[in-house]
Amino acid sequence: MNWPQATLRNFHFKNIHMAGEAGKSFLRASADGITFDNIRVAGRTATNAADLNLAIEGEAKNISYMEKP
């Protein structure tokens, strides 16, 4: 997302599996309540933005990373 004026609220990304490494991504918007639930990159569970190769450049709060139980 490359739109600094945008606001993202309550997004839930779930059960996404990438076979290879994640390319560089940017979140340039305000974000509140973003959940990454059971996201796997090259066989590893993503537990933070670095695992997703994600640069968060806007105001971000309540971002969580959940692993499959």
N, CA, C and O atoms as a Tinker XYZ file with bonds, in Angstrom:
   276  protein
     1  N      0.858000   -1.163000    0.000000    73     2
     2  CA     0.000000    0.000000    0.000000    64     1     3
     3  C      0.900000    1.220000    0.000000    63     2     4     5
     4  O      1.679000    1.418000    0.933000    81     3
     5  N      0.804000    2.015000   -1.009000    73     3     6
     6  CA     1.636000    3.204000   -1.138000    64     5     7
     7  C      0.728000    4.425000   -1.301000    63     6     8     9
     8  O      0.694000    5.063000   -2.352000    81     7
     9  N      0.002000    4.724000   -0.239000    73     7    10
    10  CA    -0.898000    5.862000   -0.251000    64     9    11
    11  C     -0.954000    6.427000    1.156000    63    10    12    13
    12  O     -1.795000    6.013000    1.954000    81    11
    13  N     -0.063000    7.377000    1.476000    73    11    14
    14  CA     0.060000    7.890000    2.846000    64    13    15
    15  C     -1.239000    8.427000    3.444000    63    14    16    17
    16  O     -1.380000    8.429000    4.667000    81    15
    17  N     -2.190000    8.881000    2.632000    73    15    18
    18  CA    -3.444000    9.411000    3.155000    64    17    19
    19  C     -4.441000    8.308000    3.536000    63    18    20    21
    20  O     -5.453000    8.590000    4.178000    81    19
    21  N     -4.174000    7.090000    3.157000    73    19    22
    22  CA    -5.098000    5.982000    3.417000    64    21    23
    23  C     -5.031000    5.545000    4.877000    63    22    24    25
    24  O     -4.023000    5.743000    5.556000    81    23
    25  N     -6.128000    4.946000    5.342000    73    23    26
    26  CA    -6.179000    4.343000    6.665000    64    25    27
    27  C     -6.712000    2.927000    6.512000    63    26    28    29
    28  O     -7.794000    2.721000    5.963000    81    27
    29  N     -5.958000    1.960000    6.994000    73    27    30
    30  CA    -6.380000    0.554000    6.965000    64    29    31
    31  C     -6.769000    0.156000    8.381000    63    30    32    33
    32  O     -6.009000    0.376000    9.323000    81    31
    33  N     -7.957000   -0.432000    8.532000    73    31    34
    34  CA    -8.404000   -0.862000    9.850000    64    33    35
    35  C     -8.950000   -2.282000    9.766000    63    34    36    37
    36  O     -9.698000   -2.636000    8.855000    81    35
    37  N     -8.551000   -3.076000   10.747000    73    35    38
    38  CA    -9.110000   -4.417000   10.944000    64    37    39
    39  C     -8.991000   -5.313000    9.717000    63    38    40    41
    40  O     -9.979000   -5.889000    9.261000    81    39
    41  N     -7.783000   -5.426000    9.189000    73    39    42
    42  CA    -7.501000   -6.375000    8.109000    64    41    43
    43  C     -6.952000   -7.654000    8.719000    63    42    44    45
    44  O     -6.141000   -7.607000    9.643000    81    43
    45  N     -7.390000   -8.788000    8.209000    73    43    46
    46  CA    -6.950000  -10.096000    8.710000    64    45    47
    47  C     -6.477000  -10.927000    7.513000    63    46    48    49
    48  O     -7.280000  -11.348000    6.680000    81    47
    49  N     -5.166000  -11.154000    7.444000    73    47    50
    50  CA    -4.584000  -12.003000    6.398000    64    49    51
    51  C     -4.384000  -13.378000    7.021000    63    50    52    53
    52  O     -3.716000  -13.495000    8.048000    81    51
    53  N     -4.949000  -14.416000    6.421000    73    51    54
    54  CA    -4.926000  -15.737000    7.054000    64    53    55
    55  C     -4.563000  -16.833000    6.063000    63    54    56    57
    56  O     -5.014000  -16.835000    4.918000    81    55
    57  N     -3.725000  -17.777000    6.537000    73    55    58
    58  CA    -3.351000  -18.985000    5.795000    64    57    59
    59  C     -2.799000  -18.681000    4.410000    63    58    60    61
    60  O     -3.263000  -19.229000    3.410000    81    59
    61  N     -1.811000  -17.807000    4.365000    73    59    62
    62  CA    -1.143000  -17.481000    3.111000    64    61    63
    63  C      0.235000  -18.142000    3.139000    63    62    64    65
    64  O      0.998000  -17.971000    4.089000    81    63
    65  N      0.541000  -18.897000    2.086000    73    63    66
    66  CA     1.810000  -19.620000    2.011000    64    65    67
    67  C      2.526000  -19.227000    0.729000    63    66    68    69
    68  O      1.981000  -19.358000   -0.367000    81    67
    69  N      3.757000  -18.741000    0.880000    73    67    70
    70  CA     4.592000  -18.376000   -0.267000    64    69    71
    71  C      5.712000  -19.406000   -0.386000    63    70    72    73
    72  O      6.412000  -19.682000    0.588000    81    71
    73  N      5.876000  -19.961000   -1.557000    73    71    74
    74  CA     6.892000  -20.997000   -1.753000    64    73    75
    75  C      8.306000  -20.437000   -1.637000    63    74    76    77
    76  O      9.190000  -21.096000   -1.091000    81    75
    77  N      8.524000  -19.236000   -2.143000    73    75    78
    78  CA     9.855000  -18.629000   -2.106000    64    77    79
    79  C      9.907000  -17.471000   -1.132000    63    78    80    81
    80  O      8.977000  -17.247000   -0.356000    81    79
    81  N     11.002000  -16.743000   -1.184000    73    79    82
    82  CA    11.176000  -15.581000   -0.315000    64    81    83
    83  C     10.234000  -14.450000   -0.739000    63    82    84    85
    84  O      9.873000  -14.339000   -1.911000    81    83
    85  N      9.848000  -13.628000    0.209000    73    83    86
    86  CA     8.976000  -12.489000   -0.075000    64    85    87
    87  C      9.799000  -11.343000   -0.652000    63    86    88    89
    88  O     10.881000  -11.038000   -0.149000    81    87
    89  N      9.293000  -10.715000   -1.698000    73    87    90
    90  CA     9.934000   -9.526000   -2.245000    64    89    91
    91  C      9.686000   -8.340000   -1.330000    63    90    92    93
    92  O      8.787000   -8.386000   -0.489000    81    91
    93  N     10.456000   -7.296000   -1.477000    73    91    94
    94  CA    10.317000   -6.106000   -0.643000    64    93    95
    95  C      8.928000   -5.505000   -0.825000    63    94    96    97
    96  O      8.477000   -5.283000   -1.948000    81    95
    97  N      8.253000   -5.244000    0.302000    73    95    98
    98  CA     6.918000   -4.651000    0.296000    64    97    99
    99  C      6.897000   -3.453000    1.232000    63    98   100   101
   100  O      7.687000   -3.374000    2.173000    81    99
   101  N      5.994000   -2.527000    0.969000    73    99   102
   102  CA     5.880000   -1.325000    1.779000    64   101   103
   103  C      4.445000   -1.122000    2.223000    63   102   104   105
   104  O      3.508000   -1.380000    1.467000    81   103
   105  N      4.278000   -0.662000    3.440000    73   103   106
   106  CA     2.988000   -0.207000    3.928000    64   105   107
   107  C      3.174000    1.268000    4.276000    63   106   108   109
   108  O      3.702000    1.612000    5.333000    81   107
   109  N      2.728000    2.131000    3.359000    73   107   110
   110  CA     2.853000    3.578000    3.545000    64   109   111
   111  C      1.458000    4.156000    3.735000    63   110   112   113
   112  O      0.933000    4.857000    2.870000    81   111
   113  N      0.870000    3.847000    4.887000    73   111   114
   114  CA    -0.470000    4.302000    5.223000    64   113   115
   115  C     -0.633000    4.164000    6.724000    63   114   116   117
   116  O      0.170000    3.493000    7.373000    81   115
   117  N     -1.646000    4.779000    7.278000    73   115   118
   118  CA    -1.975000    4.550000    8.685000    64   117   119
   119  C     -2.626000    3.177000    8.780000    63   118   120   121
   120  O     -3.438000    2.806000    7.933000    81   119
   121  N     -2.268000    2.433000    9.806000    73   119   122
   122  CA    -2.819000    1.085000    9.960000    64   121   123
   123  C     -3.146000    0.829000   11.421000    63   122   124   125
   124  O     -2.371000    1.173000   12.313000    81   123
   125  N     -4.301000    0.221000   11.656000    73   123   126
   126  CA    -4.725000   -0.125000   13.003000    64   125   127
   127  C     -5.481000   -1.445000   12.932000    63   126   128   129
   128  O     -6.483000   -1.559000   12.226000    81   127
   129  N     -4.996000   -2.438000   13.669000    73   127   130
   130  CA    -5.686000   -3.722000   13.723000    64   129   131
   131  C     -5.408000   -4.622000   12.539000    63   130   132   133
   132  O     -6.338000   -5.169000   11.946000    81   131
   133  N     -4.142000   -4.786000   12.184000    73   131   134
   134  CA    -3.761000   -5.672000   11.075000    64   133   135
   135  C     -3.241000   -6.980000   11.681000    63   134   136   137
   136  O     -2.348000   -6.968000   12.528000    81   135
   137  N     -3.802000   -8.092000   11.244000    73   135   138
   138  CA    -3.394000   -9.401000   11.753000    64   137   139
   139  C     -2.862000  -10.257000   10.616000    63   138   140   141
   140  O     -3.499000  -10.396000    9.572000    81   139
   141  N     -1.692000  -10.824000   10.835000    73   139   142
   142  CA    -1.099000  -11.798000    9.919000    64   141   143
   143  C     -1.188000  -13.141000   10.637000    63   142   144   145
   144  O     -0.452000  -13.383000   11.593000    81   143
   145  N     -2.074000  -14.005000   10.188000    73   143   146
   146  CA    -2.400000  -15.258000   10.870000    64   145   147
   147  C     -1.971000  -16.445000   10.018000    63   146   148   149
   148  O     -2.522000  -16.683000    8.944000    81   147
   149  N     -0.977000  -17.190000   10.511000    73   147   150
   150  CA    -0.452000  -18.367000    9.822000    64   149   151
   151  C      0.041000  -18.025000    8.414000    63   150   152   153
   152  O     -0.385000  -18.629000    7.429000    81   151
   153  N      0.938000  -17.056000    8.340000    73   151   154
   154  CA     1.557000  -16.664000    7.076000    64   153   155
   155  C      2.921000  -17.353000    7.012000    63   154   156   157
   156  O      3.743000  -17.199000    7.916000    81   155
   157  N      3.154000  -18.103000    5.954000    73   155   158
   158  CA     4.412000  -18.842000    5.817000    64   157   159
   159  C      5.162000  -18.363000    4.577000    63   158   160   161
   160  O      4.591000  -18.199000    3.499000    81   159
   161  N      6.467000  -18.143000    4.773000    73   159   162
   162  CA     7.341000  -17.687000    3.695000    64   161   163
   163  C      8.494000  -18.681000    3.600000    63   162   164   165
   164  O      9.256000  -18.850000    4.552000    81   163
   165  N      8.617000  -19.329000    2.462000    73   163   166
   166  CA     9.678000  -20.322000    2.232000    64   165   167
   167  C      9.724000  -21.357000    3.355000    63   166   168   169
   168  O     10.802000  -21.730000    3.819000    81   167
   169  N      8.545000  -21.820000    3.791000    73   167   170
   170  CA     8.467000  -22.877000    4.793000    64   169   171
   171  C      8.568000  -22.403000    6.238000    63   170   172   173
   172  O      8.468000  -23.221000    7.153000    81   171
   173  N      8.764000  -21.106000    6.469000    73   171   174
   174  CA     8.884000  -20.571000    7.829000    64   173   175
   175  C      7.686000  -19.682000    8.146000    63   174   176   177
   176  O      7.196000  -18.953000    7.283000    81   175
   177  N      7.222000  -19.750000    9.387000    73   175   178
   178  CA     6.115000  -18.898000    9.812000    64   177   179
   179  C      6.619000  -17.478000   10.031000    63   178   180   181
   180  O      7.635000  -17.269000   10.694000    81   179
   181  N      5.912000  -16.509000    9.473000    73   179   182
   182  CA     6.268000  -15.101000    9.661000    64   181   183
   183  C      5.816000  -14.663000   11.058000    63   182   184   185
   184  O      4.646000  -14.811000   11.413000    81   183
   185  N      6.748000  -14.126000   11.843000    73   183   186
   186  CA     6.435000  -13.667000   13.197000    64   185   187
   187  C      6.695000  -12.177000   13.374000    63   186   188   189
   188  O      6.523000  -11.641000   14.468000    81   187
   189  N      7.108000  -11.510000   12.305000    73   187   190
   190  CA     7.346000  -10.066000   12.368000    64   189   191
   191  C      7.414000   -9.512000   10.942000    63   190   192   193
   192  O      7.380000  -10.265000    9.969000    81   191
   193  N      7.508000   -8.197000   10.838000    73   191   194
   194  CA     7.537000   -7.547000    9.524000    64   193   195
   195  C      8.768000   -7.946000    8.715000    63   194   196   197
   196  O      8.696000   -8.070000    7.493000    81   195
   197  N      9.882000   -8.145000    9.387000    73   195   198
   198  CA    11.115000   -8.528000    8.682000    64   197   199
   199  C     10.954000   -9.881000    7.987000    63   198   200   201
   200  O     11.474000  -10.070000    6.888000    81   199
   201  N     10.247000  -10.817000    8.604000    73   199   202
   202  CA    10.015000  -12.124000    7.971000    64   201   203
   203  C      9.233000  -11.982000    6.669000    63   202   204   205
   204  O      9.377000  -12.805000    5.765000    81   203
   205  N      8.411000  -10.946000    6.570000    73   203   206
   206  CA     7.619000  -10.697000    5.365000    64   205   207
   207  C      8.323000   -9.741000    4.409000    63   206   208   209
   208  O      7.800000   -9.429000    3.340000    81   207
   209  N      9.511000   -9.277000    4.795000    73   207   210
   210  CA    10.247000   -8.272000    4.015000    64   209   211
   211  C      9.361000   -7.045000    3.812000    63   210   212   213
   212  O      9.304000   -6.465000    2.728000    81   211
   213  N      8.665000   -6.665000    4.903000    73   211   214
   214  CA     7.686000   -5.589000    4.878000    64   213   215
   215  C      8.217000   -4.374000    5.629000    63   214   216   217
   216  O      8.566000   -4.473000    6.805000    81   215
   217  N      8.278000   -3.241000    4.962000    73   215   218
   218  CA     8.677000   -1.986000    5.597000    64   217   219
   219  C      7.404000   -1.209000    5.923000    63   218   220   221
   220  O      6.627000   -0.876000    5.028000    81   219
   221  N      7.196000   -0.924000    7.204000    73   219   222
   222  CA     6.019000   -0.162000    7.634000    64   221   223
   223  C      6.468000    1.274000    7.846000    63   222   224   225
   224  O      7.261000    1.559000    8.743000    81   223
   225  N      5.954000    2.182000    7.009000    73   223   226
   226  CA     6.417000    3.561000    7.026000    64   225   227
   227  C      5.339000    4.554000    7.424000    63   226   228   229
   228  O      5.578000    5.761000    7.387000    81   227
   229  N      4.179000    4.087000    7.797000    73   227   230
   230  CA     3.109000    4.966000    8.264000    64   229   231
   231  C      2.900000    4.742000    9.745000    63   230   232   233
   232  O      3.611000    3.955000   10.369000    81   231
   233  N      1.925000    5.435000   10.307000    73   231   234
   234  CA     1.581000    5.216000   11.707000    64   233   235
   235  C      0.901000    3.857000   11.812000    63   234   236   237
   236  O     -0.148000    3.634000   11.208000    81   235
   237  N      1.493000    2.960000   12.572000    73   235   238
   238  CA     0.950000    1.601000   12.670000    64   237   239
   239  C      0.779000    1.214000   14.135000    63   238   240   241
   240  O      1.683000    1.399000   14.949000    81   239
   241  N     -0.389000    0.677000   14.453000    73   239   242
   242  CA    -0.617000    0.182000   15.801000    64   241   243
   243  C     -1.476000   -1.072000   15.731000    63   242   244   245
   244  O     -2.233000   -1.284000   14.784000    81   243
   245  N     -1.336000   -1.883000   16.751000    73   243   246
   246  CA    -2.090000   -3.134000   16.856000    64   245   247
   247  C     -1.859000   -4.051000   15.656000    63   246   248   249
   248  O     -2.806000   -4.552000   15.051000    81   247
   249  N     -0.587000   -4.261000   15.324000    73   247   250
   250  CA    -0.226000   -5.210000   14.267000    64   249   251
   251  C      0.238000   -6.492000   14.956000    63   250   252   253
   252  O      1.135000   -6.463000   15.798000    81   251
   253  N     -0.372000   -7.602000   14.597000    73   251   254
   254  CA    -0.035000   -8.862000   15.252000    64   253   255
   255  C      0.274000   -9.958000   14.256000    63   254   256   257
   256  O     -0.194000   -9.954000   13.118000    81   255
   257  N      1.078000  -10.893000   14.722000    73   255   258
   258  CA     1.505000  -12.047000   13.923000    64   257   259
   259  C      1.158000  -13.289000   14.721000    63   258   260   261
   260  O      1.635000  -13.459000   15.843000    81   259
   261  N      0.336000  -14.154000   14.158000    73   259   262
   262  CA    -0.116000  -15.351000   14.862000    64   261   263
   263  C      0.402000  -16.586000   14.142000    63   262   264   265
   264  O      0.475000  -16.630000   12.914000    81   263
   265  N      0.762000  -17.589000   14.940000    73   263   266
   266  CA     1.185000  -18.867000   14.375000    64   265   267
   267  C      0.045000  -19.869000   14.477000    63   266   268   269
   268  O     -0.793000  -19.797000   15.377000    81   267
   269  N      0.033000  -20.798000   13.542000    73   267   270
   270  CA    -0.962000  -21.867000   13.584000    64   269   271
   271  C     -0.685000  -22.721000   14.815000    63   270   272   273
   272  O      0.459000  -23.113000   15.043000    81   271
   273  N     -1.718000  -23.018000   15.619000    73   271   274
   274  CA    -1.495000  -23.825000   16.840000    64   273   275
   275  C     -1.107000  -25.251000   16.536000    63   274   276
   276  O     -0.889000  -26.041000   17.454000    81   275
